Amino acid sequence: MLPKVRTGIEGLDEITEGGLPEGRPTLICGSAGCGKTLMGIEFLVRGALEYGEPGVLMAFEETAEELTANVASLGFDLPALQAQKLLRVDHVHVDRSEIEETGEYDLEGLFIRLGYAIDSIGAKRVVLDTIEALFGGFPNEAVLRSEIRRLFRWLKEKGVTTIITAERGDGTLTRQGLEEYVSDCVILLDNRVIDQITTRRLRVVKYRGSTHGTNEYPYLISEDGISVLPVTSLKLEHEVSDQIVSSGIPALDEMFGRRGFYHGSSILFTGTAGTAKTTLAAGFAHEVCKQNKRCLYFAFEESPQQLVRNIRSVGIDLEPWLTQGLLHIEASRPTMNGLERHLVIIHKLVREMKPDAVVIDPISNLINVGNMNEVSSMLTRLIDFLKVNDITALFTSLISGGRTSKLDATEEAVSSLVDTWISVRDLEGIGERNRGLSILKSRGMSHSNQVREFIITDQGIQLLDVVIGPAGIVTGAGRLTQQLQAQAQALAVQQELERKDRELERRRRVLEATIANLRTEFESVEEELRRINNEEQTRQQIFSQGQTSGVSEMLARKADNQQHNQ
Amino acid sequence: MDKNCWELRLYIAGQTPKSVAALANLKKYCVQHLQGRYKLEVIDLLINPQLAEGDQILAIPTLVRKVPVPIRKIIGDLSNEERVLVGLDIRAVVGIATH
């Protein structure tokens, strides 16, 4: 394993898998304004401050005073380091007009100076910035080249880790072909302007005896020095949490199997304009602060004051959290900075504030700044970064199309990265626009499949109960109509029932009356019959009585008649 | 000090052939052209490395003309007499002096 020296430059050690080759020269080449000198100085300063390795800066272009002034803005205090014998700056001034050449010479003087500087502070690191300036000072190129070759060998023998900066040439890595002499490690810096936006990129061209990241990595010169942002160095092996964070809306929590989001997961709200993405995001921030946790809110559309005022109108007061320091709103125009810079600002604030949750509202605005690939790679890095740090991240994203249109670029970029994706959208119908919310995905948790209508009230966001009409769910006025219709129907049914009851009652009464009539009738008939019966009996009696007497009479009559006939 | 006095400094690094040659050549020219009007200081950087920075010495050997100003530097073993004299601006001064 090749011994390496950590540069201390953010991200560079990850790309080079440990730093620069120890005791060997490294060439940093790039065009003007790439930050070659700065990278060299940062290598020395970080080495001195963080790793206790003194360093020598041999400056061929700028004087010590100029360099000191230039890097003071980055918080590098060169005079203090010089006083502590952790740094030595030697300005080499080469002026062709002062020099006359006669006969043979070598650059032993340079060796002696460098050797003296190294030995006087026991330097482990050396930066030669920019050694090519010698080519302007000495006319005999052959001597110069052999001396430079000797210098690099000499530095190797001395065992100092060296950075040599060089201007990039036309079609070659360096103008003077220095890459021929430095074959251990070559780092190329590039300054590119695409669509009026400058992006700086770094690439490790070669690294003898070591594997290294081969991609082009964006890097930034920020207030804290150079920051390289490696994308692929992050591995998917972060810790996961089983804790649940509330969304700030109880009814929305209810839609998730575990009543909220996982802590440390990433949540995306997508929606068209005016679908209350910001309100949802602010509601979440409010909820986080209510739990006495810190939240970092990046607003790319509104100023903090405006955001606080607007959100207050829906009954969410962020002001106390701001004063308590639980909430920090960082507002900036997306176009103010390049993408990488935004990312660095986010990184920086996250490290400073150590929030439990980060809200970015909206990420889609960043697209104005870079092209799709860049945005997508930036978001990948951002989400990874937040995940690794166990920070719940909530993003909002503005999408252009309606329900049927294709996925937007941001959606494409982010959707596979986020754990929970909630879509808010317009539900347009009969002359009005309503807002609907649905969960598109939620990793590791069951969730409702309903599209819920929600309204923004003075008390925040309220999800309404689902009303299903003949043609799917109904919203807004349709929902009211539907509800009224349902009420009317229920009433009608009730009335019908009551009517039926009454009818029954009436019939019963009629029947009862009829029964009573019939009974009366029956009684009278019965009486009649009884009477008739009685009469009959009486008649019978009389008849039988009468017959007894009548027989004798009849017999008498019969006898009488017979007498007559004779 | 006489304004026509040349103050010269020769930087060498040990007794290398180039340094030895340079010193010999310089002494010869001074005797020839600047008799009594020069002051020569030879600095061996192997002994005094800290002095290299002050005069911005890179090449060895380097001859520095401190006086008269402006400072001129001549690098190499000083084998080309004409160029050394031009470099030191010696002929011209001598010429003026003879008129």
Chai-1 contact restraints between the chains, C-beta under 6 A:
chainA,res_idxA,chainB,res_idxB,connection_type,confidence,min_distance_angstrom,max_distance_angstrom,comment,restraint_id
A,H93,B,Q56,contact,1.0,0.0,6.0,A-B,restraint_1
A,E98,B,K73,contact,1.0,0.0,6.0,A-B,restraint_2
A,I99,B,K73,contact,1.0,0.0,6.0,A-B,restraint_3
A,I99,B,I75,contact,1.0,0.0,6.0,A-B,restraint_4
A,E100,B,I74,contact,1.0,0.0,6.0,A-B,restraint_5
A,E100,B,G87,contact,1.0,0.0,6.0,A-B,restraint_6
A,E101,B,I75,contact,1.0,0.0,6.0,A-B,restraint_7
A,E101,B,G76,contact,1.0,0.0,6.0,A-B,restraint_8
A,T102,B,I74,contact,1.0,0.0,6.0,A-B,restraint_9
A,T102,B,G76,contact,1.0,0.0,6.0,A-B,restraint_10
A,T102,B,L78,contact,1.0,0.0,6.0,A-B,restraint_11
A,T102,B,N80,contact,1.0,0.0,6.0,A-B,restraint_12
A,T102,B,R83,contact,1.0,0.0,6.0,A-B,restraint_13
A,T102,B,V84,contact,1.0,0.0,6.0,A-B,restraint_14
A,G103,B,G76,contact,1.0,0.0,6.0,A-B,restraint_15
A,G103,B,D77,contact,1.0,0.0,6.0,A-B,restraint_16
A,G103,B,L78,contact,1.0,0.0,6.0,A-B,restraint_17
A,G103,B,S79,contact,1.0,0.0,6.0,A-B,restraint_18
A,E104,B,K18,contact,1.0,0.0,6.0,A-B,restraint_19
A,E104,B,G76,contact,1.0,0.0,6.0,A-B,restraint_20
A,E104,B,D77,contact,1.0,0.0,6.0,A-B,restraint_21
A,Y105,B,A59,contact,1.0,0.0,6.0,A-B,restraint_22
A,Y105,B,I75,contact,1.0,0.0,6.0,A-B,restraint_23
A,Y105,B,G76,contact,1.0,0.0,6.0,A-B,restraint_24
A,D106,B,I60,contact,1.0,0.0,6.0,A-B,restraint_25
A,L107,B,L58,contact,1.0,0.0,6.0,A-B,restraint_26
A,L107,B,A59,contact,1.0,0.0,6.0,A-B,restraint_27
A,E108,B,A13,contact,1.0,0.0,6.0,A-B,restraint_28
A,E108,B,I60,contact,1.0,0.0,6.0,A-B,restraint_29
A,G109,B,A52,contact,1.0,0.0,6.0,A-B,restraint_30
A,G109,B,I57,contact,1.0,0.0,6.0,A-B,restraint_31
A,G109,B,L58,contact,1.0,0.0,6.0,A-B,restraint_32
A,G109,B,A59,contact,1.0,0.0,6.0,A-B,restraint_33
A,G109,B,I60,contact,1.0,0.0,6.0,A-B,restraint_34
A,L110,B,L58,contact,1.0,0.0,6.0,A-B,restraint_35
A,I112,B,L45,contact,1.0,0.0,6.0,A-B,restraint_36
A,I112,B,P49,contact,1.0,0.0,6.0,A-B,restraint_37
A,I112,B,A52,contact,1.0,0.0,6.0,A-B,restraint_38
A,R113,B,A52,contact,1.0,0.0,6.0,A-B,restraint_39
A,R113,B,E53,contact,1.0,0.0,6.0,A-B,restraint_40
A,Y116,B,P49,contact,1.0,0.0,6.0,A-B,restraint_41
